[in-house]
Structures are given as structure tokens and as C-alpha cells.
Amino acid sequence: MTVDDCYQLGYVVKPHGLKGEAQIFLDVDSPEEYEKLESVFVLQGQQLVPFFIESIAVRGSKAIVAFEEVESVEDAKALKGCELYLPLNNLPELGADDFYYHELVGFSLRSNSGEPIGEIMNVLEAGAQELLAVKHSSGKEILIPLTDQLIDTLNKEDKELVMEIPDGLLDVYLNEDS
């Protein structure tokens, strides 16, 4: 199992208590869906290591987890900051017009006027705003807000996203005088 086969569930925030439990942050839309989680992959160095869960108590976007074989506060401290992953096949199927952000990487982006913009390299979550990081044909990186109102069409088969690009946005990135 590699990171490319998974999605990030969250990360370990800090130890909790003295018996090896850990507080984790669940970076997902519906944390309560993970109340019966049996295991996760923990990224340690460049390796995904499976950790089995003895108990989990979800409270909002955080949870208190007891991992098997993590029995002391020192063991839990060693996990602080480690990213948690689950296999992509754990994600529920979405409708044709819905998508997960990781699916957009590699899609071509085109404006609704037909102009090719570039290839989507990443989806960044910047607070309340999601941004598409796009490599323009000029080689420059362009950040474009990702909102439902700006999306015209999404073609998963052709790996193409057509959006309304806000007036003047491309000029900010492409004009040398700006």
C-alpha cells in the first residue's frame, strides 16, 4: 500500500492521558462516519504502517484513539504529527457530477469560453476557500478558486474540468507588468 493508493484521514495531534491514547484530527467532512474505524495507516518516514484501533471516541473533528500496542505516553508521543491514511476504496462512490479533490489532479482545465488554461497539479485547502493549483502552458503556477458556482462541467472520462475563470485573474499571473 502506498500513499497514492490512499487518502489522508487526518493526523495525530498529541498524546491523551497516560495510557498511550492519542488525540487525532479528522480532516474529513463527516467525522462521525469514522466512529467504528478498525485500523488506519500511519505514515512513518516514507512507509505506511498499519495500526489497529482498540477504541475510538469521535468528538467533532477530533477523536481520542487507543491503538493496539501503543501502551504508554512515550509511545503516543512518537506518533505526534504523523499523518493517518485509509485506502481509496474506503471512500463511498459519488454521482457523476460529484468528485473528490484528489480526483482532479491531472485533469486539464479549460475556461467556459474554450481557452485551455493548464493541468491541475493540486487542490489546496486555504481556510474556507479551496484553490486549484494549475500549471499554465507558460509554465507558471496559477491559483484558481474552486467553487460550485464557477464549475461549468466536469468530464471524468476525458479528465477535463470546464470553469468560469474570474475576469482579470489570469492577467494577475501572466502579465509581467502586474
C-alpha positions in Angstrom: 0.0 0.0 0.0 1.4 3.4 -1.0 0.2 7.0 -0.2 -1.0 7.2 -3.8 -3.5 4.3 -3.0 -4.9 6.2 0.0 -6.5 9.4 1.1 -5.4 11.4 4.2 -7.8 10.9 7.1 -6.1 13.3 9.4 -3.1 13.3 11.7 -2.1 12.7 15.3 -2.3 15.9 17.3 -0.9 14.8 20.7 -0.9 12.1 23.4 -4.0 11.9 25.5 -3.7 10.7 29.1 -1.0 8.4 30.4 -2.1 5.0 28.9 -0.9 5.6 25.3 -4.1 7.1 23.8 -3.8 9.8 21.2 -5.9 12.8 20.1 -6.3 12.8 16.3 -7.7 15.4 14.0 -10.1 14.0 11.4 -9.7 16.1 8.2 -13.0 14.9 6.7 -16.5 16.2 6.0 -18.3 13.8 8.3 -16.1 12.7 11.2 -18.9 10.7 12.8 -18.7 8.2 9.9 -15.4 7.0 11.4 -16.7 6.0 14.8 -16.4 2.3 14.0 -12.9 2.5 12.5 -10.9 -0.6 13.0 -7.5 0.4 11.6 -5.5 3.1 9.9 -2.2 3.5 8.1 0.2 5.8 9.9 2.9 7.5 7.7 6.2 6.9 9.4 9.1 8.2 7.3 8.1 7.2 3.8 6.3 4.0 4.9 2.6 3.4 5.6 2.4 1.2 8.8 -0.9 -0.4 9.7 -2.2 0.4 13.2 -5.2 -1.4 14.7 -7.6 0.5 16.8 -8.8 -0.8 20.2 -11.2 2.1 20.8 -12.1 5.5 19.2 -14.3 8.3 20.6 -15.1 10.9 18.0 -15.9 14.4 19.3 -16.5 16.8 16.4 -13.4 16.9 14.1 -11.2 15.3 16.8 -11.1 11.8 18.3 -9.4 10.0 21.1 -7.9 6.8 19.9 -6.4 3.8 21.6 -4.1 2.0 19.2 -3.1 -1.6 19.8 0.5 -1.9 21.1 0.7 1.8 21.9 0.7 1.5 25.7 2.5 4.5 27.1 2.5 8.2 26.8 6.0 7.9 25.3 4.7 5.6 22.6 1.9 8.1 21.8 4.3 11.0 21.7 6.3 9.2 19.0 3.2 9.4 16.8 2.6 13.1 17.3 2.3 14.8 13.9 2.1 11.6 11.9 -0.4 11.6 9.1 -3.2 9.0 9.1 -4.4 7.3 5.8 -7.1 5.0 4.6 -7.3 3.1 1.3 -9.1 5.0 -1.5 -11.6 2.1 -1.9 -13.0 3.1 1.6 -14.5 6.2 0.0 -18.1 6.0 -0.9 -19.0 6.1 -4.6 -20.1 9.6 -5.8 -22.5 10.6 -8.5 -21.4 11.6 -12.0 -21.3 15.3 -11.1 -19.6 14.9 -7.8 -15.9 14.5 -7.1 -13.2 14.1 -4.5 -10.5 16.7 -4.7 -7.7 14.1 -5.2 -9.5 13.0 -8.4 -9.0 16.4 -10.1 -5.2 16.1 -10.0 -4.1 15.5 -13.6 -7.3 16.9 -15.2 -7.0 19.6 -17.8 -8.7 22.9 -17.0 -10.4 24.9 -19.7 -12.4 28.2 -19.3 -16.0 28.2 -20.3 -15.0 30.4 -23.3 -13.0 27.4 -24.6 -9.5 28.7 -23.7 -7.2 25.9 -22.4 -5.8 27.0 -19.0 -3.5 24.1 -18.0 -3.2 21.0 -15.9 -4.5 20.7 -12.4 -1.5 19.9 -10.2 -3.1 20.0 -6.7 -6.2 21.1 -4.8 -5.2 23.4 -1.8 -7.5 24.0 1.1 -6.8 27.5 2.3 -9.1 28.0 5.3 -12.7 28.5 4.0 -11.5 28.6 0.3 -10.3 25.7 -1.9 -7.9 26.6 -4.7 -6.8 24.7 -7.8 -3.1 24.9 -8.3 -2.8 24.8 -12.1 0.3 24.6 -14.3 -0.3 27.0 -17.1 1.1 26.3 -20.6 3.5 29.2 -20.0 5.0 27.2 -17.1 3.6 29.5 -14.4 1.5 28.2 -11.5 -1.9 29.8 -11.3 -4.3 29.5 -8.3 -8.0 29.4 -9.2 -10.8 29.4 -6.6 -12.8 26.2 -6.6 -16.4 26.8 -6.0 -19.6 25.2 -7.3 -20.7 28.5 -8.8 -17.6 28.6 -11.1 -17.8 25.0 -12.3 -19.5 24.5 -15.7 -18.8 20.9 -16.5 -16.7 18.0 -15.2 -15.9 15.2 -17.5 -14.3 12.4 -15.6 -13.9 10.2 -18.6 -11.9 12.9 -20.6 -10.3 14.2 -17.4 -11.4 17.7 -18.1 -12.8 20.5 -15.9 -14.5 23.5 -17.5 -14.9 26.5 -15.3 -15.8 30.2 -15.4 -12.5 32.0 -14.7 -13.0 35.2 -12.8 -12.3 38.3 -15.0 -8.7 39.5 -14.7 -7.5 36.5 -12.7 -5.2 35.1 -15.4 -3.8 38.6 -16.1 -2.6 38.8 -12.5 -0.4 35.7 -13.0 0.5 36.1 -16.7 1.2 39.8 -17.2 4.8 40.7 -16.4 3.7 44.2 -15.5 1.3 43.1 -12.8 
